[in-house]
Amino acid sequence: RVHIHVITLMFRSIRLFRLLSPYERFSTIFRTISKIWPLIKSAMLIQFIVFYAYAVVGMVIFGGTVTDPKWEKLLRKKREWNAARHPNSNYFPMNFDTFGNALL
């Protein structure tokens, strides 16, 4: 189900392109992007396939490792050391427990 705000945002972004197209610099950028899009599209598809495979393999091998009880004591000690050394690193939320986290 597509929400109305997503459609509205899409049309507003298209409107932004229309507003910027009379300016020569922006029209040059838009023409260049439209010309190289077929080449970039295949490279982006290959990159997505590699990231997808990496995420799936990582979830199979490392999924649940950070929350596994046998690792909890070691991780708690490491977490305290890491928090003291790098307080804003946010290392532990970046894991392979979910597909979204694995893609990060």
DSSP file (Angstrom, degrees, kcal/mol; ACC not computed):
  #  RESIDUE AA STRUCTURE BP1 BP2  ACC     N-H-->O    O-->H-N    N-H-->O    O-->H-N    TCO  KAPPA ALPHA  PHI   PSI    X-CA   Y-CA   Z-CA
    1    1 A R              0   0    0      0, 0.0     2,-0.5     0, 0.0     0, 0.0   0.000 360.0 360.0 360.0 126.6    0.0    0.0    0.0
    2    2 A V        -     0   0    0      2,-0.0     2,-0.2     4,-0.0     0, 0.0  -0.794 360.0-134.3 -95.0 129.0    1.4    3.3   -1.1
    3    3 A H    >>  -     0   0    0     -2,-0.5     4,-1.4     1,-0.1     3,-0.7  -0.503  15.7-122.5 -82.0 152.3    0.8    6.2    1.3
    4    4 A I  H 3> S+     0   0    0      1,-0.2     4,-2.5     2,-0.2     5,-0.2   0.818 109.5  59.9 -64.9 -32.2   -0.3    9.6   -0.1
    5    5 A H  H 3> S+     0   0    0      1,-0.2     4,-2.2     2,-0.2    -1,-0.2   0.814 102.0  53.9 -69.6 -27.4    2.7   11.4    1.4
    6    6 A V  H <> S+     0   0    0     -3,-0.7     4,-2.0     2,-0.2    -1,-0.2   0.917 110.9  45.4 -69.1 -43.0    5.1    9.2   -0.6
    7    7 A I  H  X S+     0   0    0     -4,-1.4     4,-2.3     2,-0.2    -2,-0.2   0.910 112.9  50.9 -65.4 -42.1    3.3   10.1   -3.9
    8    8 A T  H  X S+     0   0    0     -4,-2.5     4,-2.3     1,-0.2    -2,-0.2   0.916 109.8  49.8 -61.7 -43.6    3.2   13.8   -2.9
    9    9 A L  H  X S+     0   0    0     -4,-2.2     4,-2.0     1,-0.2    -1,-0.2   0.883 109.2  52.5 -62.8 -38.6    6.9   13.8   -2.1
   10   10 A M  H  X S+     0   0    0     -4,-2.0     4,-1.9     1,-0.2    -2,-0.2   0.931 111.2  45.7 -63.7 -45.5    7.7   12.1   -5.5
   11   11 A F  H  X S+     0   0    0     -4,-2.3     4,-2.1     1,-0.2    -2,-0.2   0.861 110.7  53.8 -67.4 -34.3    5.7   14.8   -7.4
   12   12 A R  H  X S+     0   0    0     -4,-2.3     4,-1.8     2,-0.2    -1,-0.2   0.883 107.9  49.9 -67.3 -36.7    7.3   17.6   -5.4
   13   13 A S  H  X S+     0   0    0     -4,-2.0     4,-1.7     2,-0.2    -2,-0.2   0.883 109.8  50.7 -69.4 -36.2   10.8   16.3   -6.3
   14   14 A I  H  X S+     0   0    0     -4,-1.9     4,-2.0     1,-0.2    -2,-0.2   0.895 107.9  53.9 -64.2 -38.7    9.8   16.1  -10.0
   15   15 A R  H  X S+     0   0    0     -4,-2.1     4,-2.2     1,-0.2    -2,-0.2   0.883 104.0  55.6 -61.8 -38.5    8.6   19.7   -9.7
   16   16 A L  H  X S+     0   0    0     -4,-1.8     4,-1.9     1,-0.2    -1,-0.2   0.902 106.1  50.9 -61.1 -41.6   12.0   20.6   -8.3
   17   17 A F  H  X S+     0   0    0     -4,-1.7     4,-1.5     1,-0.2    -1,-0.2   0.906 109.8  50.3 -61.8 -41.1   13.7   19.2  -11.4
   18   18 A R  H  < S+     0   0    0     -4,-2.0    -2,-0.2     1,-0.2    -1,-0.2   0.883 110.2  50.0 -64.8 -37.6   11.3   21.2  -13.6
   19   19 A L  H  < S+     0   0    0     -4,-2.2    -1,-0.2     1,-0.2    -2,-0.2   0.844 115.3  42.8 -69.7 -32.6   12.1   24.4  -11.7
   20   20 A L  H >< S+     0   0    0     -4,-1.9     3,-1.2     1,-0.2     7,-0.3   0.653  92.4  84.0 -87.7 -16.1   15.9   23.9  -12.0
   21   21 A S  T 3< S+     0   0    0     -4,-1.5     6,-0.2     1,-0.2    -1,-0.2   0.791  79.3  63.2 -64.2 -30.2   15.9   22.8  -15.7
   22   22 A P  T 3  S+     0   0    0      0, 0.0     2,-0.3     0, 0.0    -1,-0.2   0.798  85.3  89.0 -65.1 -23.8   16.0   26.3  -17.2
   23   23 A Y  S <> S-     0   0    0     -3,-1.2     4,-2.5    -4,-0.2     5,-0.2  -0.587  80.5-136.6 -76.1 132.4   19.3   27.0  -15.5
   24   24 A E  H  > S+     0   0    0     -2,-0.3     4,-2.1     1,-0.2     5,-0.2   0.863  99.3  51.9 -60.7 -41.3   22.2   25.9  -17.8
   25   25 A R  H  > S+     0   0    0      1,-0.2     4,-2.0     2,-0.2    -1,-0.2   0.929 113.2  44.2 -63.2 -44.7   24.3   24.1  -15.2
   26   26 A F  H  > S+     0   0    0     -6,-0.3     4,-2.7     1,-0.2    -2,-0.2   0.884 111.9  52.0 -70.0 -37.4   21.4   22.0  -13.9
   27   27 A S  H  X S+     0   0    0     -4,-2.5     4,-2.4    -7,-0.3    -1,-0.2   0.875 109.2  51.5 -66.7 -34.2   20.2   21.1  -17.4
   28   28 A T  H  X S+     0   0    0     -4,-2.1     4,-2.4    -5,-0.2    -2,-0.2   0.911 111.0  48.0 -64.7 -42.0   23.8   20.0  -18.2
   29   29 A I  H  X S+     0   0    0     -4,-2.0     4,-2.5     2,-0.2    -2,-0.2   0.928 112.5  48.3 -63.8 -45.0   23.8   17.8  -15.1
   30   30 A F  H  X S+     0   0    0     -4,-2.7     4,-2.3     1,-0.2    -2,-0.2   0.900 112.4  48.6 -63.9 -41.1   20.4   16.3  -15.9
   31   31 A R  H  X S+     0   0    0     -4,-2.4     4,-1.8     2,-0.2    -1,-0.2   0.912 112.1  49.2 -64.1 -42.1   21.4   15.6  -19.6
   32   32 A T  H  X S+     0   0    0     -4,-2.4     4,-2.2     2,-0.2    -2,-0.2   0.921 111.5  48.4 -64.1 -44.1   24.7   14.0  -18.4
   33   33 A I  H  X S+     0   0    0     -4,-2.5     4,-1.1     1,-0.2    -1,-0.2   0.909 111.1  50.6 -63.0 -41.8   22.8   11.8  -15.8
   34   34 A S  H  < S+     0   0    0     -4,-2.3    -1,-0.2     1,-0.2    -2,-0.2   0.833 111.7  48.8 -67.3 -30.2   20.3   10.7  -18.4
   35   35 A K  H  < S+     0   0    0     -4,-1.8     4,-0.2     1,-0.2    -2,-0.2   0.867 117.5  38.5 -76.0 -36.5   23.1    9.8  -20.9
   36   36 A I  H >X S+     0   0    0     -4,-2.2     4,-2.3     1,-0.2     3,-0.5   0.511  89.5  95.3 -93.0  -3.2   25.1    7.7  -18.4
   37   37 A W  H 3X S+     0   0    0     -4,-1.1     4,-2.8     1,-0.2     5,-0.2   0.889  80.0  54.8 -57.3 -43.7   22.1    6.1  -16.6
   38   38 A P  H 3> S+     0   0    0      0, 0.0     4,-1.0     0, 0.0    -1,-0.2   0.876 112.4  44.5 -59.8 -34.3   22.2    2.9  -18.7
   39   39 A L  H <> S+     0   0    0     -3,-0.5     4,-1.3    -4,-0.2    -2,-0.2   0.901 116.0  45.6 -73.7 -41.1   25.9    2.4  -17.8
   40   40 A I  H  X S+     0   0    0     -4,-2.3     4,-2.9     1,-0.2     5,-0.2   0.854 104.0  64.6 -69.6 -34.8   25.4    3.2  -14.1
   41   41 A K  H  X S+     0   0    0     -4,-2.8     4,-2.0    -5,-0.2    -1,-0.2   0.904 103.8  44.9 -58.5 -45.0   22.2    1.0  -13.9
   42   42 A S  H  X S+     0   0    0     -4,-1.0     4,-2.1     2,-0.2    -1,-0.2   0.889 113.7  50.0 -68.7 -37.9   24.1   -2.2  -14.6
   43   43 A A  H  X S+     0   0    0     -4,-1.3     4,-2.2     1,-0.2    -2,-0.2   0.897 110.9  49.6 -66.1 -39.3   26.9   -1.3  -12.2
   44   44 A M  H  X S+     0   0    0     -4,-2.9     4,-2.5     2,-0.2    -2,-0.2   0.871 109.0  52.8 -66.8 -36.2   24.4   -0.5   -9.5
   45   45 A L  H  X S+     0   0    0     -4,-2.0     4,-2.3    -5,-0.2    -2,-0.2   0.920 110.2  47.2 -64.4 -43.8   22.6   -3.8  -10.0
   46   46 A I  H  X S+     0   0    0     -4,-2.1     4,-2.2     2,-0.2    -2,-0.2   0.909 112.4  50.1 -63.4 -41.7   25.9   -5.7   -9.7
   47   47 A Q  H  X S+     0   0    0     -4,-2.2     4,-2.5     1,-0.2    -2,-0.2   0.901 110.1  50.2 -64.4 -40.7   26.7   -3.8   -6.5
   48   48 A F  H  X S+     0   0    0     -4,-2.5     4,-2.8     2,-0.2    -1,-0.2   0.905 109.3  51.4 -63.9 -41.1   23.3   -4.5   -5.0
   49   49 A I  H  X S+     0   0    0     -4,-2.3     4,-2.5     2,-0.2    -2,-0.2   0.910 111.1  47.8 -62.9 -41.6   23.7   -8.2   -5.7
   50   50 A V  H  X S+     0   0    0     -4,-2.2     4,-2.5     2,-0.2    -2,-0.2   0.930 113.9  46.6 -64.6 -45.2   27.1   -8.2   -4.0
   51   51 A F  H  X S+     0   0    0     -4,-2.5     4,-2.5     2,-0.2    -2,-0.2   0.899 112.4  51.1 -63.2 -40.3   25.7   -6.3   -1.0
   52   52 A Y  H  X S+     0   0    0     -4,-2.8     4,-2.5     2,-0.2    -2,-0.2   0.936 111.8  45.9 -62.5 -47.4   22.7   -8.6   -0.8
   53   53 A A  H  X S+     0   0    0     -4,-2.5     4,-2.6     1,-0.2     5,-0.3   0.908 112.6  51.2 -62.9 -41.8   24.8  -11.8   -0.9
   54   54 A Y  H  X S+     0   0    0     -4,-2.5     4,-2.4     1,-0.2    -1,-0.2   0.909 111.3  48.2 -60.4 -43.1   27.1  -10.3    1.7
   55   55 A A  H  X S+     0   0    0     -4,-2.5     4,-2.2     2,-0.2    -2,-0.2   0.914 113.1  46.7 -66.3 -43.1   24.2   -9.5    4.0
   56   56 A V  H  X S+     0   0    0     -4,-2.5     4,-2.1     2,-0.2    -2,-0.2   0.936 115.0  45.4 -66.6 -46.1   22.6  -12.9    3.6
   57   57 A V  H  X S+     0   0    0     -4,-2.6     4,-2.5     1,-0.2     5,-0.3   0.907 113.4  51.2 -63.9 -40.8   25.9  -14.8    4.2
   58   58 A G  H  X S+     0   0    0     -4,-2.4     4,-3.0    -5,-0.3     5,-0.4   0.880 109.1  50.5 -63.2 -38.4   26.7  -12.5    7.2
   59   59 A M  H  X S+     0   0    0     -4,-2.2     4,-1.3     3,-0.2    -1,-0.2   0.890 112.1  47.6 -66.6 -38.4   23.2  -13.1    8.7
   60   60 A V  H  < S+     0   0    0     -4,-2.1    -2,-0.2    -5,-0.2    -1,-0.2   0.920 122.9  32.7 -67.8 -43.4   23.7  -16.9    8.4
   61   61 A I  H  < S+     0   0    0     -4,-2.5    -2,-0.2    -5,-0.2    -3,-0.2   0.929 135.8  19.8 -80.9 -46.6   27.2  -16.9    9.9
   62   62 A F  H >< S+     0   0    0     -4,-3.0     3,-2.0    -5,-0.3     4,-0.4   0.424  83.4 130.0-109.6  -0.3   27.1  -14.1   12.4
   63   63 A G  T 3< S+     0   0    0     -4,-1.3    34,-0.2    -5,-0.4    -4,-0.1  -0.354  82.5   8.8 -61.4 129.2   23.3  -13.5   13.1
   64   64 A G  T 3  S+     0   0    0     -2,-0.1     4,-0.4     4,-0.0    -1,-0.3   0.440  92.0 118.6  82.8   0.8   22.6  -13.5   16.8
   65   65 A T  S X  S+     0   0    0     -3,-2.0     3,-0.8     1,-0.2     6,-0.2   0.900  73.4  50.3 -66.6 -40.7   26.2  -13.4   17.8
   66   66 A V  T 3  S+     0   0    0     -4,-0.4    -1,-0.2     1,-0.2     9,-0.1   0.836 118.0  38.9 -69.2 -31.4   26.0  -10.1   19.6
   67   67 A T  T 3  S+     0   0    0      8,-0.0    -1,-0.2     3,-0.0    -2,-0.2   0.330  85.1 123.2-100.5   7.5   23.0  -11.2   21.6
   68   68 A D    X>  -     0   0    0     -3,-0.8     3,-1.3    -4,-0.4     4,-0.7  -0.526  63.1-135.5 -70.3 130.7   24.1  -14.7   22.3
   69   69 A P  H >> S+     0   0    0      0, 0.0     3,-0.6     0, 0.0     4,-0.6   0.825 101.7  59.4 -59.4 -33.5   24.2  -15.4   26.1
   70   70 A K  H 34 S+     0   0    0      1,-0.2     4,-0.3     2,-0.1     3,-0.1   0.766 111.6  41.3 -68.9 -21.6   27.6  -17.2   25.9
   71   71 A W  H <> S+     0   0    0     -3,-1.3     4,-3.0    -6,-0.2     5,-0.3   0.534  90.8  91.7 -95.6  -8.8   29.2  -14.0   24.5
   72   72 A E  H <X S+     0   0    0     -4,-0.7     4,-2.6    -3,-0.6     5,-0.2   0.870  84.7  49.0 -60.3 -41.7   27.3  -11.6   26.8
   73   73 A K  H  X S+     0   0    0     -4,-0.6     4,-1.9     2,-0.2    -1,-0.2   0.943 115.8  43.3 -64.1 -47.1   30.0  -11.5   29.5
   74   74 A L  H  > S+     0   0    0     -4,-0.3     4,-2.5     1,-0.2    -2,-0.2   0.911 115.9  48.7 -63.5 -42.4   32.8  -10.8   27.1
   75   75 A L  H  X S+     0   0    0     -4,-3.0     4,-3.4     2,-0.2    -2,-0.2   0.870 107.4  54.8 -67.8 -36.1   30.7   -8.3   25.1
   76   76 A R  H  X S+     0   0    0     -4,-2.6     4,-2.2    -5,-0.3    -1,-0.2   0.927 111.4  45.0 -62.3 -43.8   29.7   -6.5   28.3
   77   77 A K  H  X S+     0   0    0     -4,-1.9     4,-2.1     2,-0.2    -2,-0.2   0.927 116.6  45.6 -64.2 -44.6   33.3   -6.0   29.2
   78   78 A K  H  X S+     0   0    0     -4,-2.5     4,-3.1     1,-0.2    -2,-0.2   0.884 110.8  54.1 -65.7 -38.6   34.2   -5.0   25.6
   79   79 A R  H  X S+     0   0    0     -4,-3.4     4,-2.8     2,-0.2    -1,-0.2   0.903 109.0  47.9 -63.5 -41.8   31.2   -2.7   25.5
   80   80 A E  H  X S+     0   0    0     -4,-2.2     4,-1.8     2,-0.2    -1,-0.2   0.911 114.9  45.8 -65.4 -41.2   32.3   -0.9   28.7
   81   81 A W  H  X S+     0   0    0     -4,-2.1     4,-2.0     2,-0.2    -2,-0.2   0.926 115.2  46.7 -66.0 -43.6   35.8   -0.6   27.3
   82   82 A N  H  X S+     0   0    0     -4,-3.1     4,-3.7     1,-0.2    -2,-0.2   0.889 111.0  51.7 -66.8 -39.5   34.5    0.6   23.9
   83   83 A A  H  < S+     0   0    0     -4,-2.8    -1,-0.2     1,-0.2    -2,-0.2   0.864 111.6  47.5 -66.5 -34.9   32.1    3.1   25.5
   84   84 A A  H  < S+     0   0    0     -4,-1.8    -1,-0.2    -5,-0.2    -2,-0.2   0.871 120.7  37.2 -72.1 -35.1   34.9    4.6   27.6
   85   85 A R  H  < S+     0   0    0     -4,-2.0    -2,-0.2     1,-0.2    -3,-0.2   0.903 135.9  16.4 -83.8 -43.2   37.2    4.8   24.6
   86   86 A H    ><  +     0   0    0     -4,-3.7     3,-1.5    -5,-0.2     4,-0.3  -0.754  67.5 177.8-131.4  83.9   34.8    5.8   21.8
   87   87 A P  T 3  S+     0   0    0      0, 0.0     3,-0.2     0, 0.0    -1,-0.1   0.759  81.3  40.0 -65.4 -25.0   31.5    7.0   23.4
   88   88 A N  T 3  S+     0   0    0      1,-0.2    -5,-0.1     2,-0.1    -2,-0.0   0.070  81.8 105.1-110.5  25.5   29.8    7.9   20.2
   89   89 A S    <   -     0   0    0     -3,-1.5    -1,-0.2    -7,-0.2    -6,-0.1   0.811  59.5-158.3 -78.3 -28.4   30.8    4.9   18.0
   90   90 A N        +     0   0    0     -4,-0.3     4,-0.4    -3,-0.2    -2,-0.1   0.897  34.6 152.9  51.1  45.1   27.5    3.0   18.1
   91   91 A Y    >   +     0   0    0      1,-0.2     3,-1.2     2,-0.1    -1,-0.1   0.913  57.2  56.6 -72.0 -43.6   29.3   -0.2   17.3
   92   92 A F  T 3  S+     0   0    0      1,-0.3    -1,-0.2   -13,-0.1   -26,-0.1   0.780  97.9  58.7 -71.0 -28.3   27.0   -2.7   18.9
   93   93 A P  T 3  S+     0   0    0      0, 0.0     2,-1.2     0, 0.0    -1,-0.3   0.734  90.6  81.8 -68.5 -16.7   23.8   -1.8   17.0
   94   94 A M    <   +     0   0    0     -3,-1.2     2,-0.2    -4,-0.4     8,-0.1  -0.727  69.3 120.1 -90.2  96.1   25.7   -2.5   13.8
   95   95 A N  S    S-     0   0    0     -2,-1.2     3,-0.2     3,-0.1     9,-0.2  -0.714  74.1-101.2-141.3-172.1   25.4   -6.3   13.6
   96   96 A F  S    S+     0   0    0    -34,-0.3   -33,-0.1    -2,-0.2   -34,-0.1   0.014  82.9 108.4-107.6  25.7   24.0   -9.1   11.3
   97   97 A D  S    S+     0   0    0    -34,-0.2     2,-0.3   -35,-0.1    -1,-0.2   0.867  84.4  25.8 -72.9 -36.1   20.8   -9.7   13.3
   98   98 A T  S  > S-     0   0    0     -3,-0.2     4,-2.1     1,-0.1     5,-0.1  -0.839  82.1-115.2-123.7 163.6   18.5   -8.2   10.7
   99   99 A F  H  > S+     0   0    0     -2,-0.3     4,-1.7     2,-0.2     5,-0.1   0.892 115.7  52.1 -65.4 -39.3   18.8   -7.7    7.0
  100  100 A G  H  > S+     0   0    0      1,-0.2     4,-1.0     2,-0.2    -1,-0.2   0.918 111.0  46.5 -63.1 -44.1   18.8   -3.9    7.3
  101  101 A N  H  4 S+     0   0    0      1,-0.2     3,-0.4     2,-0.2    -1,-0.2   0.873 109.5  55.5 -65.0 -36.4   21.6   -4.0    9.9
  102  102 A A  H  < S+     0   0    0     -4,-2.1    -1,-0.2     1,-0.2    -2,-0.2   0.850 103.6  54.6 -66.4 -32.9   23.5   -6.4    7.7
  103  103 A L  H  <        0   0    0     -4,-1.7    -1,-0.2     1,-0.3    -2,-0.2   0.767 360.0 360.0 -71.7 -24.0   23.3   -4.0    4.8
  104  104 A L     <        0   0    0     -4,-1.0    -1,-0.3    -3,-0.4    -2,-0.2   0.522 360.0 360.0 -65.1 360.0   24.9   -1.2    6.9
